[in-house]
Amino acid sequence: MNAQWNKFVFSNEQPSNKRMVLCGIFYAFIIPFCIYTYILFLSNFGDDADYEMKYRTLNVKHETLKKELDIAEIEVKAAEHKAYLAEELCKELKKKLDIKPIVEQHIMTVNHYVFPQLAKIYSNAIMEAANKYPNIPYNIILAVMELESTFKYTAKSNKDCIGLMQVNPAVWLAKDNPDSLISAGIASTIYDLYDPRINIIAGTYILNHYYEKIESDNVKSKWEGALNKYFGAQSKEYFEKFQKFFGNFNLYLASYKE
């Protein structure tokens, strides 16, 4: 069959009309096919400049994607860190919430005339004040209350200091005092200071005011200065009594069992 075909196509004999027609059809198809294949080949294999440009473009895209990936990883780590901090904050808040029954029990142990509902008012106000003034921990507030009034909200000293934290209205309700309780929006009259909640917040505000005024990098020195100012430069024994009350609560806290 192949021999007949070769003879038919490539014969030296005078071609017939039929053979010429078939050869024309054959070359009409094969020549365009070859031209198309050659063009396609050239389009796929450009010069070196084209390859260099393509390489640079791909390299830029690669570097861009890498930077975006690095940024995404940083954002993920930041989100994880924020979640960790939020979890730790929740733990701290939970501790403060869980400490309230211990504070209430301690108050009632020191002063048997304080009934549970009143002790709860005290503990709520202590935690509120500690949250409002982060410099002042709740156990400092508690020790100051124990020393100043033994948790008696109607207490009044011979110097007319009032309430649980023994706030002096002559100083802290004075209109000419720029740092007064009136300016701070805490209290406006002497009668407000007999409210346990207001008195605790007022006393904590005053203690925080003194703490911030002490210029020292030593935390112990700041506390000693602030407390001495709060107590009105009382004797050394007075400050030692405060330390005793502060220590007593922490011992009670360590041994507390529900």
C-alpha positions as CSV (number, residue, x, y, z in Angstrom):
1,M,0.0,0.0,0.0
2,N,2.8,2.4,0.9
3,A,4.8,1.5,-2.2
4,Q,1.7,2.3,-4.3
5,W,1.2,5.6,-2.5
6,N,4.8,6.7,-3.0
7,K,4.7,5.7,-6.6
8,F,1.5,7.7,-7.0
9,V,2.9,10.8,-5.3
10,F,6.5,10.8,-6.3
11,S,6.4,9.1,-9.7
12,N,8.4,10.7,-12.5
13,E,5.7,9.9,-14.9
14,Q,3.6,12.7,-16.3
15,P,1.1,13.5,-13.6
16,S,-2.5,13.0,-14.3
17,N,-5.1,15.6,-13.4
18,K,-6.3,13.4,-10.5
19,R,-2.8,13.2,-9.1
20,M,-2.2,16.9,-9.3
21,V,-5.4,17.6,-7.5
22,L,-4.5,15.3,-4.7
23,C,-1.0,16.8,-4.4
24,G,-2.4,20.3,-4.3
25,I,-4.8,19.3,-1.5
26,F,-1.9,17.6,0.4
27,Y,0.4,20.6,0.2
28,A,-2.5,23.0,0.9
29,F,-2.8,21.4,4.4
30,I,0.8,20.5,5.2
31,I,2.3,24.0,4.5
32,P,0.0,26.0,6.8
33,F,0.4,23.4,9.5
34,C,4.2,23.7,9.3
35,I,4.0,27.5,9.4
36,Y,1.6,27.5,12.4
37,T,3.9,25.0,14.3
38,Y,7.0,27.2,13.7
39,I,5.2,30.4,14.9
40,L,4.0,28.6,18.0
41,F,7.5,27.3,18.7
42,L,9.0,30.9,18.4
43,S,6.3,32.3,20.7
44,N,7.1,29.8,23.4
45,F,10.9,30.4,23.3
46,G,11.5,34.1,23.4
47,D,14.9,35.9,23.9
48,D,16.8,36.2,27.1
49,A,15.4,39.7,27.9
50,D,11.9,38.3,28.0
51,Y,13.0,35.6,30.4
52,E,14.8,38.1,32.6
53,M,11.7,40.3,32.8
54,K,9.5,37.3,33.6
55,Y,11.9,36.2,36.3
56,R,12.0,39.6,37.9
57,T,8.2,39.8,37.9
58,L,7.8,36.4,39.5
59,N,10.5,37.3,42.0
60,V,8.7,40.5,43.0
61,K,5.4,38.6,43.4
62,H,7.2,36.0,45.5
63,E,8.7,38.6,47.8
64,T,5.4,40.4,48.2
65,L,3.6,37.1,49.1
66,K,6.4,36.4,51.6
67,K,6.0,39.8,53.3
68,E,2.2,39.3,53.4
69,L,2.7,35.9,55.0
70,D,5.1,37.3,57.6
71,I,2.6,40.1,58.4
72,A,-0.2,37.5,58.7
73,E,2.0,35.4,61.1
74,I,2.7,38.5,63.2
75,E,-1.0,39.4,63.4
76,V,-1.9,35.8,64.4
77,K,0.8,36.0,67.2
78,A,-0.5,39.4,68.3
79,A,-4.1,38.0,68.5
80,E,-2.9,35.0,70.5
81,H,-1.0,37.4,72.9
82,K,-4.1,39.5,73.3
83,A,-6.2,36.4,74.0
84,Y,-3.6,35.3,76.6
85,L,-3.7,38.8,78.3
86,A,-7.5,38.7,78.3
87,E,-7.4,35.3,79.9
88,E,-5.0,36.5,82.6
89,L,-7.1,39.6,83.2
90,C,-10.2,37.4,83.7
91,K,-8.2,35.3,86.2
92,E,-7.2,38.4,88.1
93,L,-10.8,39.6,88.1
94,K,-12.0,36.2,89.2
95,K,-9.5,36.3,92.1
96,K,-10.8,39.7,93.2
97,L,-14.4,38.4,93.0
98,D,-13.5,35.2,94.9
99,I,-11.7,37.2,97.6
100,K,-14.9,39.1,98.6
101,P,-16.3,36.3,100.9
102,I,-12.9,36.2,102.6
103,V,-12.9,40.0,103.1
104,E,-16.5,39.9,104.5
105,Q,-15.6,37.1,106.9
106,H,-12.6,39.0,108.1
107,I,-14.6,42.1,108.7
108,M,-17.2,40.2,110.7
109,T,-14.5,38.4,112.7
110,V,-12.9,41.8,113.7
111,N,-16.2,43.5,114.4
112,H,-19.0,41.2,115.6
113,Y,-21.5,44.0,115.2
114,V,-21.2,44.0,111.4
115,F,-23.9,41.8,110.0
116,P,-23.4,39.9,106.7
117,Q,-25.4,42.4,104.5
118,L,-23.3,45.3,105.8
119,A,-20.1,43.3,105.3
120,K,-21.1,42.7,101.7
121,I,-21.6,46.4,101.2
122,Y,-18.1,47.0,102.6
123,S,-16.5,44.4,100.4
124,N,-18.2,45.6,97.2
125,A,-17.1,49.1,97.9
126,I,-13.5,48.0,98.6
127,M,-13.3,46.2,95.3
128,E,-14.9,49.1,93.5
129,A,-12.3,51.5,95.0
130,A,-9.4,49.2,94.2
131,N,-10.5,48.9,90.6
132,K,-11.0,52.7,90.3
133,Y,-7.5,53.4,91.8
134,P,-5.2,50.6,90.7
135,N,-2.3,52.0,92.8
136,I,-4.2,51.0,96.0
137,P,-4.7,47.2,96.5
138,Y,-7.8,46.0,98.3
139,N,-5.9,44.7,101.3
140,I,-4.3,48.1,102.0
141,I,-7.8,49.6,102.0
142,L,-9.0,46.9,104.4
143,A,-6.1,47.4,106.8
144,V,-6.6,51.2,106.8
145,M,-10.3,50.7,107.6
146,E,-9.5,48.3,110.4
147,L,-7.0,50.7,111.9
148,E,-9.0,53.8,111.5
149,S,-12.5,52.7,112.5
150,T,-12.5,48.9,113.3
151,F,-15.1,48.7,110.5
152,K,-17.6,51.0,112.2
153,Y,-19.2,53.3,109.6
154,T,-20.5,55.8,112.2
155,A,-17.1,56.3,113.7
156,K,-16.0,59.9,114.4
157,S,-12.7,61.0,115.9
158,N,-12.0,63.9,118.3
159,K,-10.6,65.7,115.2
160,D,-14.0,65.3,113.5
161,C,-12.7,62.7,111.0
162,I,-15.7,60.6,109.8
163,G,-16.5,57.1,108.9
164,L,-14.8,53.9,108.0
165,M,-11.7,55.6,106.4
166,Q,-11.8,58.6,108.9
167,V,-12.0,61.3,106.2
168,N,-11.5,64.8,107.4
169,P,-14.3,67.0,105.9
170,A,-12.6,70.3,106.9
171,V,-9.8,69.4,104.5
172,W,-11.4,67.3,101.8
173,L,-14.8,69.1,101.5
174,A,-13.2,72.5,101.5
175,K,-14.2,74.6,98.5
176,D,-10.7,76.1,98.2
177,N,-9.1,72.7,97.9
178,P,-8.5,71.9,94.2
179,D,-8.2,68.2,95.0
180,S,-11.3,68.1,97.2
181,L,-13.9,65.3,97.1
182,I,-16.3,67.8,95.6
183,S,-13.9,68.5,92.7
184,A,-13.5,64.7,92.3
185,G,-17.3,64.2,92.2
186,I,-17.2,61.8,95.1
187,A,-18.9,63.6,97.9
188,S,-20.5,67.1,98.5
189,T,-21.6,67.2,102.1
190,I,-20.5,65.7,105.5
191,Y,-23.5,63.4,105.5
192,D,-22.2,61.7,102.3
193,L,-19.2,60.5,104.3
194,Y,-21.4,58.4,106.6
195,D,-22.4,56.3,103.5
196,P,-20.0,53.3,103.7
197,R,-19.5,53.1,99.9
198,I,-18.8,56.8,99.5
199,N,-16.5,56.9,102.5
200,I,-14.4,53.9,101.3
201,I,-14.1,55.4,97.8
202,A,-13.2,58.8,99.3
203,G,-10.6,57.4,101.6
204,T,-9.0,55.4,98.7
205,Y,-9.0,58.6,96.5
206,I,-7.1,60.5,99.3
207,L,-4.6,57.6,99.8
208,N,-4.0,57.5,96.0
209,H,-3.6,61.3,96.0
210,Y,-0.8,61.0,98.6
211,Y,0.8,58.0,96.9
212,E,1.1,59.8,93.6
213,K,2.6,62.9,95.3
214,I,5.5,60.9,96.8
215,E,8.4,61.3,94.5
216,S,10.4,58.1,94.9
217,D,11.3,55.1,92.8
218,N,11.2,52.9,95.8
219,V,7.7,51.4,96.3
220,K,8.2,50.8,100.0
221,S,9.2,54.5,100.5
222,K,6.2,55.6,98.5
223,W,3.9,53.6,100.7
224,E,5.4,54.7,103.9
225,G,5.2,58.3,102.9
226,A,1.6,58.0,101.6
227,L,0.4,56.2,104.7
228,N,2.1,58.6,107.1
229,K,0.5,61.5,105.3
230,Y,-2.9,59.7,105.5
231,F,-2.5,59.0,109.2
232,G,-1.5,62.6,109.8
233,A,2.1,61.9,110.8
234,Q,1.1,59.6,113.6
235,S,3.6,57.9,115.8
236,K,5.8,55.0,114.8
237,E,3.6,52.7,116.9
238,Y,0.6,53.8,114.8
239,F,2.2,52.8,111.6
240,E,3.4,49.5,113.1
241,K,-0.2,48.8,114.1
242,F,-1.2,49.3,110.5
243,Q,1.4,46.8,109.4
244,K,0.1,44.4,112.0
245,F,-3.5,44.6,110.7
246,F,-2.2,44.3,107.2
247,G,-0.3,41.1,108.1
248,N,-3.2,39.7,110.1
249,F,-5.5,39.8,107.1
250,N,-2.9,38.1,104.9
251,L,-2.4,35.4,107.5
252,Y,-6.2,35.0,107.7
253,L,-6.3,34.9,103.9
254,A,-3.6,32.2,103.8
255,S,-5.5,30.0,106.3
256,Y,-9.0,30.7,105.1
257,K,-11.2,27.6,104.3
258,E,-14.8,27.7,103.1
